[in-house]
Amino acid sequence: MNETKGYLLGSVFILSGTLLLGLMHLAIALYLPHLTSWSSPPGKFVTMMNDMMGWFPYLLGLILLVAGVVLVCRNYFLHKPTN
């Protein structure tokens, strides 16, 4: 993988992961007033994620974000300019 392609793919992963996580947090915030009850050990967040069935997009967003950061860092350190 060449340098430009790695940076581009990593940047797209970071952008899509951030967008997906942001939209999931927006959905959680919009769903919060409709939450009637929850139990204390899992808490509100886990209860909402279970009710919305939102674990897959949330975890996918996290995976995309981490993969993008790893790709960008990997390309930066592999193709570091030497002076």
N, C-alpha and C positions, 0 to 999 in steps of 0.2 A: 504494500500500500504506500503510495507516495505521500509526501508531506501535505500537499494541499487537500487531497482526498480525505486524509485522516482528520484534518482540522474541520473540514466541511461536514463530514459525517458526525463527528463529535459535537459540533455546534448544533446540528439538526436534532441530535438525541437530547442535548441539554434543553433546547427550546421546546421540543415536544413533551419532554418529561415535566418541565416547569409548567407548561400550559395545562397538561393533564392534571397535575397536582393542584394547581390553582383552581381549575374548574371543579375538582372534587371538593376542595375546601369551600368553594362557593355553594355547591349543592348541600354540603353539610350545614352551612350557616343558614341556608334557606329552609332546610328541613327541621332545624332545631325548634322552632315554635310549635311544630306539630307533634313533637315527642311528648307522650303522656306520662310514661314512667320508665324508670331504669333502675338497675340494681347497682349497688355501690362498688363491688370489686371490678366489674368490667368498666363501668362509668358510661358517661353520655356518648363519648366518641365511638366506642366499640359497639354500643347499642345501636347508634345511628348507622354505622357501617353495616351491621348485620341486617337492619331493617331495609336499608336501601340496596342491599346486595352490591356494595361498592368496593369490596376488597380487591377484585381483579383489576379495575382501572387504577385504584390507588397504588397497589403494588407494582403494576406496570409502569406507572409514572415514576415511582422511586427507582425501578430498575433502569429505565431509560435515562434518568438523570445521572445515576451513578456510572452507567456505561459511557455516557457522553463525557463526563469528567475524566474517567480513566483514559478514554481515547485521546482527548486533548492533551492531558498530562503526558501520556506515552509518546505522542508525536512531538511534544515540546522537548522532552528529555532525549529522545532518539535523534532528533534533527536539530539539536542545539547548535547555534552558530558559534564557530570558534574564531577567536580574534588573533 
